């Protein structure tokens, strides 16, 4: 008949089963390793998300503080200039004393 006889099949069958079992164990280990890796990545991702949320809140707080401080500075600058006097087109004389000139101005 020319085909494999039963004795050959009985010898080869356990060998092929072992190879199949080894392959299945290898794939199973790779799957478990990938599952563990995915779980670790998910934990890191959750931690990064939480950290990013904290940073976003802190950024908003800092932006608000900067805006408030900018408004305070503008108000302070305007307040300090409220009683300023601007003198224009007054000739400059050598050795003039601005304090004595201002003292002579009426209040």
Gaussian input, Z-matrix of N, CA and C with variables (Angstrom, degrees):
# hf/3-21g

backbone

0 1
 N
 C     1     B1
 C     2     B2     1     A1
 N     3     B3     2     A2     1     D1
 C     4     B4     3     A3     2     D2
 C     5     B5     4     A4     3     D3
 N     6     B6     5     A5     4     D4
 C     7     B7     6     A6     5     D5
 C     8     B8     7     A7     6     D6
 N     9     B9     8     A8     7     D7
 C    10    B10     9     A9     8     D8
 C    11    B11    10    A10     9     D9
 N    12    B12    11    A11    10    D10
 C    13    B13    12    A12    11    D11
 C    14    B14    13    A13    12    D12
 N    15    B15    14    A14    13    D13
 C    16    B16    15    A15    14    D14
 C    17    B17    16    A16    15    D15
 N    18    B18    17    A17    16    D16
 C    19    B19    18    A18    17    D17
 C    20    B20    19    A19    18    D18
 N    21    B21    20    A20    19    D19
 C    22    B22    21    A21    20    D20
 C    23    B23    22    A22    21    D21
 N    24    B24    23    A23    22    D22
 C    25    B25    24    A24    23    D23
 C    26    B26    25    A25    24    D24
 N    27    B27    26    A26    25    D25
 C    28    B28    27    A27    26    D26
 C    29    B29    28    A28    27    D27
 N    30    B30    29    A29    28    D28
 C    31    B31    30    A30    29    D29
 C    32    B32    31    A31    30    D30
 N    33    B33    32    A32    31    D31
 C    34    B34    33    A33    32    D32
 C    35    B35    34    A34    33    D33
 N    36    B36    35    A35    34    D34
 C    37    B37    36    A36    35    D35
 C    38    B38    37    A37    36    D36
 N    39    B39    38    A38    37    D37
 C    40    B40    39    A39    38    D38
 C    41    B41    40    A40    39    D39
 N    42    B42    41    A41    40    D40
 C    43    B43    42    A42    41    D41
 C    44    B44    43    A43    42    D42
 N    45    B45    44    A44    43    D43
 C    46    B46    45    A45    44    D44
 C    47    B47    46    A46    45    D45
 N    48    B48    47    A47    46    D46
 C    49    B49    48    A48    47    D47
 C    50    B50    49    A49    48    D48
 N    51    B51    50    A50    49    D49
 C    52    B52    51    A51    50    D50
 C    53    B53    52    A52    51    D51
 N    54    B54    53    A53    52    D52
 C    55    B55    54    A54    53    D53
 C    56    B56    55    A55    54    D54
 N    57    B57    56    A56    55    D55
 C    58    B58    57    A57    56    D56
 C    59    B59    58    A58    57    D57
 N    60    B60    59    A59    58    D58
 C    61    B61    60    A60    59    D59
 C    62    B62    61    A61    60    D60
 N    63    B63    62    A62    61    D61
 C    64    B64    63    A63    62    D62
 C    65    B65    64    A64    63    D63
 N    66    B66    65    A65    64    D64
 C    67    B67    66    A66    65    D65
 C    68    B68    67    A67    66    D66
 N    69    B69    68    A68    67    D67
 C    70    B70    69    A69    68    D68
 C    71    B71    70    A70    69    D69
 N    72    B72    71    A71    70    D70
 C    73    B73    72    A72    71    D71
 C    74    B74    73    A73    72    D72
 N    75    B75    74    A74    73    D73
 C    76    B76    75    A75    74    D74
 C    77    B77    76    A76    75    D75
 N    78    B78    77    A77    76    D76
 C    79    B79    78    A78    77    D77
 C    80    B80    79    A79    78    D78
 N    81    B81    80    A80    79    D79
 C    82    B82    81    A81    80    D80
 C    83    B83    82    A82    81    D81
 N    84    B84    83    A83    82    D82
 C    85    B85    84    A84    83    D83
 C    86    B86    85    A85    84    D84
 N    87    B87    86    A86    85    D85
 C    88    B88    87    A87    86    D86
 C    89    B89    88    A88    87    D87
 N    90    B90    89    A89    88    D88
 C    91    B91    90    A90    89    D89
 C    92    B92    91    A91    90    D90
 N    93    B93    92    A92    91    D91
 C    94    B94    93    A93    92    D92
 C    95    B95    94    A94    93    D93
 N    96    B96    95    A95    94    D94
 C    97    B97    96    A96    95    D95
 C    98    B98    97    A97    96    D96
 N    99    B99    98    A98    97    D97
 C   100   B100    99    A99    98    D98
 C   101   B101   100   A100    99    D99
 N   102   B102   101   A101   100   D100
 C   103   B103   102   A102   101   D101
 C   104   B104   103   A103   102   D102
 N   105   B105   104   A104   103   D103
 C   106   B106   105   A105   104   D104
 C   107   B107   106   A106   105   D105
 N   108   B108   107   A107   106   D106
 C   109   B109   108   A108   107   D107
 C   110   B110   109   A109   108   D108
 N   111   B111   110   A110   109   D109
 C   112   B112   111   A111   110   D110
 C   113   B113   112   A112   111   D111
 N   114   B114   113   A113   112   D112
 C   115   B115   114   A114   113   D113
 C   116   B116   115   A115   114   D114
 N   117   B117   116   A116   115   D115
 C   118   B118   117   A117   116   D116
 C   119   B119   118   A118   117   D117
 N   120   B120   119   A119   118   D118
 C   121   B121   120   A120   119   D119
 C   122   B122   121   A121   120   D120
 N   123   B123   122   A122   121   D121
 C   124   B124   123   A123   122   D122
 C   125   B125   124   A124   123   D123
 N   126   B126   125   A125   124   D124
 C   127   B127   126   A126   125   D125
 C   128   B128   127   A127   126   D126
 N   129   B129   128   A128   127   D127
 C   130   B130   129   A129   128   D128
 C   131   B131   130   A130   129   D129
 N   132   B132   131   A131   130   D130
 C   133   B133   132   A132   131   D131
 C   134   B134   133   A133   132   D132
 N   135   B135   134   A134   133   D133
 C   136   B136   135   A135   134   D134
 C   137   B137   136   A136   135   D135
 N   138   B138   137   A137   136   D136
 C   139   B139   138   A138   137   D137
 C   140   B140   139   A139   138   D138
 N   141   B141   140   A140   139   D139
 C   142   B142   141   A141   140   D140
 C   143   B143   142   A142   141   D141
 N   144   B144   143   A143   142   D142
 C   145   B145   144   A144   143   D143
 C   146   B146   145   A145   144   D144
 N   147   B147   146   A146   145   D145
 C   148   B148   147   A147   146   D146
 C   149   B149   148   A148   147   D147
 N   150   B150   149   A149   148   D148
 C   151   B151   150   A150   149   D149
 C   152   B152   151   A151   150   D150
 N   153   B153   152   A152   151   D151
 C   154   B154   153   A153   152   D152
 C   155   B155   154   A154   153   D153
 N   156   B156   155   A155   154   D154
 C   157   B157   156   A156   155   D155
 C   158   B158   157   A157   156   D156
 N   159   B159   158   A158   157   D157
 C   160   B160   159   A159   158   D158
 C   161   B161   160   A160   159   D159
 N   162   B162   161   A161   160   D160
 C   163   B163   162   A162   161   D161
 C   164   B164   163   A163   162   D162
 N   165   B165   164   A164   163   D163
 C   166   B166   165   A165   164   D164
 C   167   B167   166   A166   165   D165
 N   168   B168   167   A167   166   D166
 C   169   B169   168   A168   167   D167
 C   170   B170   169   A169   168   D168
 N   171   B171   170   A170   169   D169
 C   172   B172   171   A171   170   D170
 C   173   B173   172   A172   171   D171
 N   174   B174   173   A173   172   D172
 C   175   B175   174   A174   173   D173
 C   176   B176   175   A175   174   D174
 N   177   B177   176   A176   175   D175
 C   178   B178   177   A177   176   D176
 C   179   B179   178   A178   177   D177
 N   180   B180   179   A179   178   D178
 C   181   B181   180   A180   179   D179
 C   182   B182   181   A181   180   D180
 N   183   B183   182   A182   181   D181
 C   184   B184   183   A183   182   D182
 C   185   B185   184   A184   183   D183
 N   186   B186   185   A185   184   D184
 C   187   B187   186   A186   185   D185
 C   188   B188   187   A187   186   D186
 N   189   B189   188   A188   187   D187
 C   190   B190   189   A189   188   D188
 C   191   B191   190   A190   189   D189
 N   192   B192   191   A191   190   D190
 C   193   B193   192   A192   191   D191
 C   194   B194   193   A193   192   D192
 N   195   B195   194   A194   193   D193
 C   196   B196   195   A195   194   D194
 C   197   B197   196   A196   195   D195
 N   198   B198   197   A197   196   D196
 C   199   B199   198   A198   197   D197
 C   200   B200   199   A199   198   D198
 N   201   B201   200   A200   199   D199
 C   202   B202   201   A201   200   D200
 C   203   B203   202   A202   201   D201
 N   204   B204   203   A203   202   D202
 C   205   B205   204   A204   203   D203
 C   206   B206   205   A205   204   D204
 N   207   B207   206   A206   205   D205
 C   208   B208   207   A207   206   D206
 C   209   B209   208   A208   207   D207
 N   210   B210   209   A209   208   D208
 C   211   B211   210   A210   209   D209
 C   212   B212   211   A211   210   D210
 N   213   B213   212   A212   211   D211
 C   214   B214   213   A213   212   D212
 C   215   B215   214   A214   213   D213
 N   216   B216   215   A215   214   D214
 C   217   B217   216   A216   215   D215
 C   218   B218   217   A217   216   D216
 N   219   B219   218   A218   217   D217
 C   220   B220   219   A219   218   D218
 C   221   B221   220   A220   219   D219
 N   222   B222   221   A221   220   D220
 C   223   B223   222   A222   221   D221
 C   224   B224   223   A223   222   D222
 N   225   B225   224   A224   223   D223
 C   226   B226   225   A225   224   D224
 C   227   B227   226   A226   225   D225
 N   228   B228   227   A227   226   D226
 C   229   B229   228   A228   227   D227
 C   230   B230   229   A229   228   D228
 N   231   B231   230   A230   229   D229
 C   232   B232   231   A231   230   D230
 C   233   B233   232   A232   231   D231
 N   234   B234   233   A233   232   D232
 C   235   B235   234   A234   233   D233
 C   236   B236   235   A235   234   D234
 N   237   B237   236   A236   235   D235
 C   238   B238   237   A237   236   D236
 C   239   B239   238   A238   237   D237
 N   240   B240   239   A239   238   D238
 C   241   B241   240   A240   239   D239
 C   242   B242   241   A241   240   D240
 N   243   B243   242   A242   241   D241
 C   244   B244   243   A243   242   D242
 C   245   B245   244   A244   243   D243
 N   246   B246   245   A245   244   D244
 C   247   B247   246   A246   245   D245
 C   248   B248   247   A247   246   D246
 N   249   B249   248   A248   247   D247
 C   250   B250   249   A249   248   D248
 C   251   B251   250   A250   249   D249
 N   252   B252   251   A251   250   D250
 C   253   B253   252   A252   251   D251
 C   254   B254   253   A253   252   D252
 N   255   B255   254   A254   253   D253
 C   256   B256   255   A255   254   D254
 C   257   B257   256   A256   255   D255
 N   258   B258   257   A257   256   D256
 C   259   B259   258   A258   257   D257
 C   260   B260   259   A259   258   D258
 N   261   B261   260   A260   259   D259
 C   262   B262   261   A261   260   D260
 C   263   B263   262   A262   261   D261
 N   264   B264   263   A263   262   D262
 C   265   B265   264   A264   263   D263
 C   266   B266   265   A265   264   D264
 N   267   B267   266   A266   265   D265
 C   268   B268   267   A267   266   D266
 C   269   B269   268   A268   267   D267
 N   270   B270   269   A269   268   D268
 C   271   B271   270   A270   269   D269
 C   272   B272   271   A271   270   D270
 N   273   B273   272   A272   271   D271
 C   274   B274   273   A273   272   D272
 C   275   B275   274   A274   273   D273
 N   276   B276   275   A275   274   D274
 C   277   B277   276   A276   275   D275
 C   278   B278   277   A277   276   D276
 N   279   B279   278   A278   277   D277
 C   280   B280   279   A279   278   D278
 C   281   B281   280   A280   279   D279
 N   282   B282   281   A281   280   D280
 C   283   B283   282   A282   281   D281
 C   284   B284   283   A283   282   D282
 N   285   B285   284   A284   283   D283
 C   286   B286   285   A285   284   D284
 C   287   B287   286   A286   285   D285
 N   288   B288   287   A287   286   D286
 C   289   B289   288   A288   287   D287
 C   290   B290   289   A289   288   D288
 N   291   B291   290   A290   289   D289
 C   292   B292   291   A291   290   D290
 C   293   B293   292   A292   291   D291
 N   294   B294   293   A293   292   D292
 C   295   B295   294   A294   293   D293
 C   296   B296   295   A295   294   D294
 N   297   B297   296   A296   295   D295
 C   298   B298   297   A297   296   D296
 C   299   B299   298   A298   297   D297
 N   300   B300   299   A299   298   D298
 C   301   B301   300   A300   299   D299
 C   302   B302   301   A301   300   D300
 N   303   B303   302   A302   301   D301
 C   304   B304   303   A303   302   D302
 C   305   B305   304   A304   303   D303
 N   306   B306   305   A305   304   D304
 C   307   B307   306   A306   305   D305
 C   308   B308   307   A307   306   D306
 N   309   B309   308   A308   307   D307
 C   310   B310   309   A309   308   D308
 C   311   B311   310   A310   309   D309
 N   312   B312   311   A311   310   D310
 C   313   B313   312   A312   311   D311
 C   314   B314   313   A313   312   D312
 N   315   B315   314   A314   313   D313
 C   316   B316   315   A315   314   D314
 C   317   B317   316   A316   315   D315
 N   318   B318   317   A317   316   D316
 C   319   B319   318   A318   317   D317
 C   320   B320   319   A319   318   D318

   B1=1.4279
   B2=1.5171
   B3=1.2735
   B4=1.4437
   B5=1.5060
   B6=1.3118
   B7=1.4558
   B8=1.5207
   B9=1.3334
   B10=1.4606
   B11=1.5286
   B12=1.3145
   B13=1.4593
   B14=1.5278
   B15=1.2935
   B16=1.4600
   B17=1.5163
   B18=1.2971
   B19=1.4705
   B20=1.5230
   B21=1.3448
   B22=1.4724
   B23=1.5302
   B24=1.3118
   B25=1.4645
   B26=1.5249
   B27=1.3545
   B28=1.4598
   B29=1.5224
   B30=1.3349
   B31=1.4694
   B32=1.5308
   B33=1.2934
   B34=1.4659
   B35=1.5370
   B36=1.3168
   B37=1.4618
   B38=1.5338
   B39=1.3311
   B40=1.4774
   B41=1.5305
   B42=1.3285
   B43=1.4716
   B44=1.5300
   B45=1.3078
   B46=1.4614
   B47=1.5285
   B48=1.3297
   B49=1.4697
   B50=1.5281
   B51=1.3620
   B52=1.4715
   B53=1.5232
   B54=1.3280
   B55=1.4687
   B56=1.5323
   B57=1.3113
   B58=1.4602
   B59=1.5285
   B60=1.3357
   B61=1.4612
   B62=1.5268
   B63=1.3435
   B64=1.4714
   B65=1.5290
   B66=1.3164
   B67=1.4658
   B68=1.5232
   B69=1.3137
   B70=1.4562
   B71=1.5322
   B72=1.3292
   B73=1.4677
   B74=1.5270
   B75=1.3344
   B76=1.4677
   B77=1.5305
   B78=1.3207
   B79=1.4646
   B80=1.5294
   B81=1.3195
   B82=1.4592
   B83=1.5276
   B84=1.3324
   B85=1.4675
   B86=1.5252
   B87=1.3256
   B88=1.4640
   B89=1.5310
   B90=1.3053
   B91=1.4609
   B92=1.5272
   B93=1.3272
   B94=1.4711
   B95=1.5244
   B96=1.3385
   B97=1.4692
   B98=1.5300
   B99=1.3277
   B100=1.4652
   B101=1.5252
   B102=1.3239
   B103=1.4584
   B104=1.5343
   B105=1.3351
   B106=1.4685
   B107=1.5250
   B108=1.3305
   B109=1.4681
   B110=1.5251
   B111=1.3179
   B112=1.4716
   B113=1.5247
   B114=1.3199
   B115=1.4655
   B116=1.5238
   B117=1.3294
   B118=1.4685
   B119=1.5300
   B120=1.3170
   B121=1.4682
   B122=1.5305
   B123=1.3165
   B124=1.4658
   B125=1.5260
   B126=1.3424
   B127=1.4669
   B128=1.5274
   B129=1.3358
   B130=1.4692
   B131=1.5268
   B132=1.3212
   B133=1.4614
   B134=1.5267
   B135=1.3202
   B136=1.4645
   B137=1.5280
   B138=1.3397
   B139=1.4680
   B140=1.5266
   B141=1.3334
   B142=1.4643
   B143=1.5286
   B144=1.3215
   B145=1.4682
   B146=1.5244
   B147=1.3312
   B148=1.4668
   B149=1.5260
   B150=1.3239
   B151=1.4669
   B152=1.5244
   B153=1.3094
   B154=1.4622
   B155=1.5237
   B156=1.3181
   B157=1.4642
   B158=1.5282
   B159=1.3321
   B160=1.4707
   B161=1.5247
   B162=1.3369
   B163=1.4654
   B164=1.5265
   B165=1.3185
   B166=1.4622
   B167=1.5285
   B168=1.3231
   B169=1.4662
   B170=1.5262
   B171=1.3314
   B172=1.4702
   B173=1.5271
   B174=1.3298
   B175=1.4620
   B176=1.5255
   B177=1.3139
   B178=1.4632
   B179=1.5265
   B180=1.3362
   B181=1.4586
   B182=1.5285
   B183=1.3385
   B184=1.4702
   B185=1.5284
   B186=1.3294
   B187=1.4683
   B188=1.5253
   B189=1.3295
   B190=1.4654
   B191=1.5245
   B192=1.3243
   B193=1.4674
   B194=1.5313
   B195=1.3243
   B196=1.4697
   B197=1.5260
   B198=1.3189
   B199=1.4685
   B200=1.5333
   B201=1.3327
   B202=1.4697
   B203=1.5275
   B204=1.3315
   B205=1.4672
   B206=1.5253
   B207=1.3268
   B208=1.4695
   B209=1.5233
   B210=1.3244
   B211=1.4658
   B212=1.5273
   B213=1.3313
   B214=1.4690
   B215=1.5274
   B216=1.3237
   B217=1.4678
   B218=1.5222
   B219=1.3288
   B220=1.4669
   B221=1.5243
   B222=1.3343
   B223=1.4672
   B224=1.5278
   B225=1.3298
   B226=1.4656
   B227=1.5271
   B228=1.3274
   B229=1.4692
   B230=1.5244
   B231=1.3239
   B232=1.4652
   B233=1.5258
   B234=1.3241
   B235=1.4563
   B236=1.5264
   B237=1.3263
   B238=1.4692
   B239=1.5216
   B240=1.3120
   B241=1.4684
   B242=1.5265
   B243=1.3180
   B244=1.4638
   B245=1.5264
   B246=1.3251
   B247=1.4650
   B248=1.5247
   B249=1.3067
   B250=1.4628
   B251=1.5238
   B252=1.3017
   B253=1.4577
   B254=1.5177
   B255=1.3076
   B256=1.4561
   B257=1.5254
   B258=1.3041
   B259=1.4643
   B260=1.5187
   B261=1.3319
   B262=1.4604
   B263=1.5158
   B264=1.3027
   B265=1.4626
   B266=1.5291
   B267=1.2912
   B268=1.4650
   B269=1.5191
   B270=1.3171
   B271=1.4663
   B272=1.5282
   B273=1.3164
   B274=1.4627
   B275=1.5219
   B276=1.2960
   B277=1.4655
   B278=1.5212
   B279=1.3482
   B280=1.4621
   B281=1.5166
   B282=1.2942
   B283=1.4619
   B284=1.5332
   B285=1.3143
   B286=1.4579
   B287=1.5261
   B288=1.3000
   B289=1.4528
   B290=1.5239
   B291=1.3183
   B292=1.4602
   B293=1.5247
   B294=1.3090
   B295=1.4757
   B296=1.5221
   B297=1.3250
   B298=1.4718
   B299=1.5275
   B300=1.3196
   B301=1.4693
   B302=1.5258
   B303=1.3265
   B304=1.4655
   B305=1.5232
   B306=1.3305
   B307=1.4697
   B308=1.5296
   B309=1.3022
   B310=1.4655
   B311=1.5219
   B312=1.3363
   B313=1.4709
   B314=1.5204
   B315=1.3406
   B316=1.4716
   B317=1.5286
   B318=1.2658
   B319=1.4627
   B320=1.4915
   A1=112.81
   A2=119.51
   A3=122.33
   A4=115.02
   A5=120.63
   A6=123.05
   A7=111.02
   A8=117.07
   A9=119.48
   A10=109.87
   A11=114.11
   A12=116.14
   A13=110.34
   A14=115.84
   A15=122.03
   A16=111.37
   A17=118.78
   A18=121.48
   A19=110.16
   A20=116.71
   A21=120.02
   A22=110.60
   A23=116.28
   A24=120.33
   A25=110.89
   A26=117.07
   A27=120.25
   A28=110.93
   A29=117.28
   A30=120.95
   A31=111.35
   A32=117.28
   A33=122.20
   A34=112.72
   A35=116.63
   A36=120.46
   A37=112.72
   A38=121.22
   A39=120.09
   A40=112.48
   A41=116.93
   A42=120.53
   A43=110.11
   A44=117.21
   A45=121.16
   A46=111.08
   A47=116.80
   A48=120.47
   A49=109.29
   A50=117.94
   A51=121.41
   A52=110.90
   A53=116.76
   A54=120.39
   A55=110.70
   A56=116.02
   A57=120.61
   A58=110.61
   A59=116.49
   A60=121.31
   A61=110.24
   A62=117.30
   A63=121.07
   A64=111.07
   A65=116.15
   A66=120.12
   A67=110.65
   A68=116.84
   A69=121.40
   A70=110.83
   A71=117.24
   A72=120.76
   A73=110.66
   A74=116.67
   A75=121.01
   A76=110.49
   A77=116.17
   A78=120.85
   A79=110.13
   A80=116.80
   A81=120.70
   A82=110.84
   A83=117.55
   A84=121.00
   A85=110.57
   A86=116.78
   A87=119.52
   A88=110.61
   A89=116.73
   A90=121.34
   A91=110.38
   A92=116.98
   A93=120.82
   A94=110.78
   A95=116.75
   A96=120.27
   A97=110.59
   A98=116.38
   A99=120.44
   A100=111.22
   A101=116.15
   A102=120.08
   A103=110.15
   A104=116.45
   A105=120.50
   A106=110.85
   A107=115.82
   A108=120.40
   A109=110.74
   A110=116.74
   A111=120.92
   A112=110.72
   A113=116.92
   A114=119.96
   A115=110.02
   A116=117.01
   A117=121.08
   A118=110.63
   A119=116.96
   A120=120.97
   A121=110.02
   A122=117.36
   A123=120.58
   A124=111.09
   A125=117.42
   A126=120.37
   A127=110.37
   A128=116.04
   A129=119.66
   A130=110.45
   A131=116.33
   A132=120.78
   A133=110.74
   A134=117.29
   A135=120.78
   A136=110.21
   A137=116.42
   A138=120.07
   A139=110.54
   A140=116.79
   A141=120.58
   A142=111.15
   A143=116.84
   A144=120.03
   A145=110.79
   A146=116.04
   A147=119.99
   A148=110.19
   A149=116.16
   A150=120.73
   A151=110.57
   A152=116.82
   A153=121.14
   A154=110.42
   A155=117.26
   A156=121.07
   A157=110.35
   A158=116.62
   A159=120.19
   A160=110.38
   A161=116.18
   A162=120.14
   A163=111.31
   A164=116.95
   A165=120.74
   A166=110.29
   A167=116.23
   A168=119.79
   A169=110.82
   A170=116.37
   A171=120.42
   A172=110.38
   A173=116.67
   A174=120.60
   A175=110.54
   A176=117.30
   A177=120.71
   A178=110.71
   A179=116.70
   A180=120.57
   A181=110.36
   A182=116.40
   A183=120.52
   A184=110.47
   A185=117.78
   A186=120.72
   A187=110.61
   A188=115.68
   A189=120.37
   A190=110.13
   A191=116.04
   A192=120.87
   A193=110.87
   A194=116.81
   A195=120.77
   A196=109.90
   A197=116.76
   A198=120.63
   A199=110.60
   A200=116.08
   A201=119.75
   A202=110.94
   A203=116.51
   A204=120.03
   A205=111.45
   A206=117.08
   A207=120.24
   A208=110.34
   A209=116.36
   A210=119.92
   A211=110.83
   A212=116.73
   A213=120.35
   A214=110.76
   A215=116.92
   A216=120.72
   A217=110.13
   A218=116.81
   A219=120.33
   A220=109.78
   A221=116.70
   A222=120.10
   A223=110.80
   A224=117.45
   A225=121.02
   A226=111.13
   A227=116.25
   A228=120.03
   A229=109.57
   A230=116.97
   A231=119.79
   A232=110.78
   A233=117.16
   A234=120.52
   A235=110.98
   A236=117.44
   A237=119.63
   A238=111.62
   A239=117.76
   A240=120.50
   A241=112.73
   A242=117.54
   A243=120.36
   A244=112.67
   A245=117.80
   A246=120.33
   A247=112.05
   A248=116.44
   A249=119.56
   A250=110.37
   A251=114.43
   A252=121.29
   A253=106.45
   A254=116.13
   A255=120.09
   A256=108.01
   A257=114.94
   A258=120.69
   A259=107.96
   A260=115.93
   A261=120.29
   A262=109.54
   A263=113.94
   A264=123.25
   A265=113.10
   A266=116.60
   A267=121.40
   A268=106.23
   A269=117.51
   A270=119.18
   A271=110.81
   A272=114.54
   A273=121.68
   A274=108.69
   A275=116.24
   A276=120.74
   A277=108.86
   A278=115.71
   A279=120.02
   A280=109.55
   A281=114.54
   A282=123.84
   A283=113.04
   A284=116.98
   A285=118.05
   A286=109.00
   A287=116.07
   A288=122.12
   A289=107.31
   A290=115.47
   A291=121.18
   A292=111.38
   A293=117.25
   A294=120.36
   A295=111.27
   A296=116.71
   A297=118.58
   A298=110.96
   A299=117.01
   A300=120.17
   A301=109.68
   A302=116.64
   A303=120.45
   A304=111.64
   A305=116.40
   A306=119.56
   A307=111.11
   A308=117.04
   A309=120.54
   A310=112.54
   A311=117.28
   A312=120.26
   A313=109.64
   A314=116.20
   A315=118.57
   A316=110.32
   A317=116.43
   A318=121.83
   A319=112.65
   D1=-32.71
   D2=173.07
   D3=87.52
   D4=-8.81
   D5=-179.95
   D6=-87.11
   D7=170.40
   D8=178.68
   D9=-65.89
   D10=139.19
   D11=179.42
   D12=-87.21
   D13=171.34
   D14=-174.51
   D15=-63.82
   D16=-35.35
   D17=-179.80
   D18=-63.52
   D19=-42.22
   D20=177.78
   D21=-63.96
   D22=-42.35
   D23=179.67
   D24=-63.07
   D25=-39.65
   D26=179.37
   D27=-64.89
   D28=-33.87
   D29=178.85
   D30=-73.54
   D31=-41.88
   D32=-175.97
   D33=-76.50
   D34=-32.25
   D35=-175.52
   D36=-58.31
   D37=-50.32
   D38=178.64
   D39=-61.84
   D40=-36.33
   D41=178.76
   D42=-63.64
   D43=-45.57
   D44=179.55
   D45=-66.26
   D46=-36.72
   D47=177.07
   D48=-63.19
   D49=-43.69
   D50=178.22
   D51=-60.81
   D52=-44.90
   D53=179.47
   D54=-62.68
   D55=-41.84
   D56=178.13
   D57=-64.22
   D58=-41.72
   D59=178.52
   D60=-63.74
   D61=-43.63
   D62=178.15
   D63=-61.82
   D64=-43.00
   D65=178.61
   D66=-62.97
   D67=-42.79
   D68=179.94
   D69=-64.75
   D70=-40.80
   D71=177.45
   D72=-64.13
   D73=-40.51
   D74=178.99
   D75=-62.33
   D76=-48.18
   D77=-179.90
   D78=-64.53
   D79=-39.48
   D80=179.16
   D81=-63.37
   D82=-41.75
   D83=178.15
   D84=-64.76
   D85=-42.52
   D86=177.43
   D87=-61.35
   D88=-41.00
   D89=178.99
   D90=-62.09
   D91=-45.93
   D92=179.34
   D93=-63.32
   D94=-41.05
   D95=177.72
   D96=-61.24
   D97=-44.22
   D98=178.68
   D99=-64.33
   D100=-39.20
   D101=178.62
   D102=-62.97
   D103=-43.42
   D104=177.87
   D105=-63.24
   D106=-42.64
   D107=178.56
   D108=-61.44
   D109=-43.89
   D110=179.17
   D111=-62.00
   D112=-41.45
   D113=179.18
   D114=-63.12
   D115=-40.94
   D116=178.95
   D117=-65.48
   D118=-42.45
   D119=178.74
   D120=-64.00
   D121=-40.16
   D122=178.61
   D123=-63.89
   D124=-39.60
   D125=177.29
   D126=-63.94
   D127=-45.37
   D128=179.20
   D129=-63.06
   D130=-40.74
   D131=179.59
   D132=-62.47
   D133=-41.89
   D134=178.81
   D135=-63.45
   D136=-41.77
   D137=178.75
   D138=-64.60
   D139=-41.47
   D140=178.88
   D141=-64.97
   D142=-39.58
   D143=178.02
   D144=-62.57
   D145=-44.02
   D146=179.78
   D147=-63.18
   D148=-42.68
   D149=179.21
   D150=-64.90
   D151=-41.35
   D152=179.45
   D153=-63.73
   D154=-38.43
   D155=178.29
   D156=-64.58
   D157=-42.83
   D158=177.42
   D159=-61.62
   D160=-43.85
   D161=-179.69
   D162=-64.87
   D163=-38.08
   D164=178.21
   D165=-63.57
   D166=-43.42
   D167=178.18
   D168=-64.18
   D169=-42.17
   D170=179.24
   D171=-63.90
   D172=-40.81
   D173=178.25
   D174=-60.95
   D175=-44.04
   D176=178.92
   D177=-62.53
   D178=-40.37
   D179=178.69
   D180=-63.83
   D181=-42.48
   D182=179.82
   D183=-66.96
   D184=-40.98
   D185=177.93
   D186=-59.63
   D187=-44.37
   D188=179.81
   D189=-62.75
   D190=-43.06
   D191=179.85
   D192=-63.72
   D193=-42.76
   D194=178.58
   D195=-62.40
   D196=-43.56
   D197=179.40
   D198=-61.62
   D199=-46.45
   D200=179.53
   D201=-62.21
   D202=-43.07
   D203=179.85
   D204=-65.82
   D205=-36.85
   D206=176.93
   D207=-62.52
   D208=-42.57
   D209=178.47
   D210=-64.20
   D211=-39.62
   D212=178.34
   D213=-63.93
   D214=-40.56
   D215=179.38
   D216=-63.71
   D217=-45.49
   D218=178.69
   D219=-59.56
   D220=-44.14
   D221=179.55
   D222=-63.29
   D223=-40.81
   D224=179.59
   D225=-65.37
   D226=-42.51
   D227=179.14
   D228=-62.68
   D229=-44.43
   D230=179.01
   D231=-64.01
   D232=-39.49
   D233=179.94
   D234=-65.19
   D235=-41.65
   D236=-178.66
   D237=-69.42
   D238=-22.91
   D239=-179.42
   D240=-93.59
   D241=-4.29
   D242=-172.64
   D243=-61.34
   D244=-33.24
   D245=-177.83
   D246=-110.09
   D247=15.64
   D248=177.75
   D249=-72.09
   D250=150.00
   D251=176.28
   D252=-118.16
   D253=132.11
   D254=178.28
   D255=-106.74
   D256=122.35
   D257=179.49
   D258=-103.61
   D259=127.79
   D260=-178.45
   D261=-123.50
   D262=150.94
   D263=173.81
   D264=53.33
   D265=39.59
   D266=174.09
   D267=-103.90
   D268=124.00
   D269=-178.12
   D270=-64.65
   D271=146.30
   D272=-178.87
   D273=-95.00
   D274=128.24
   D275=178.72
   D276=-109.55
   D277=145.18
   D278=177.87
   D279=-64.06
   D280=143.69
   D281=176.82
   D282=57.55
   D283=26.71
   D284=176.14
   D285=-77.53
   D286=150.26
   D287=-179.75
   D288=-112.62
   D289=106.84
   D290=-175.93
   D291=-60.82
   D292=-38.18
   D293=-179.72
   D294=-61.06
   D295=-43.96
   D296=-178.96
   D297=-68.70
   D298=-33.72
   D299=177.43
   D300=-65.75
   D301=-44.87
   D302=-179.25
   D303=-66.93
   D304=-32.25
   D305=177.94
   D306=-65.02
   D307=-28.72
   D308=-178.46
   D309=-81.29
   D310=-14.20
   D311=179.26
   D312=-72.23
   D313=145.21
   D314=178.30
   D315=-69.00
   D316=148.68
   D317=-177.25
   D318=-77.93

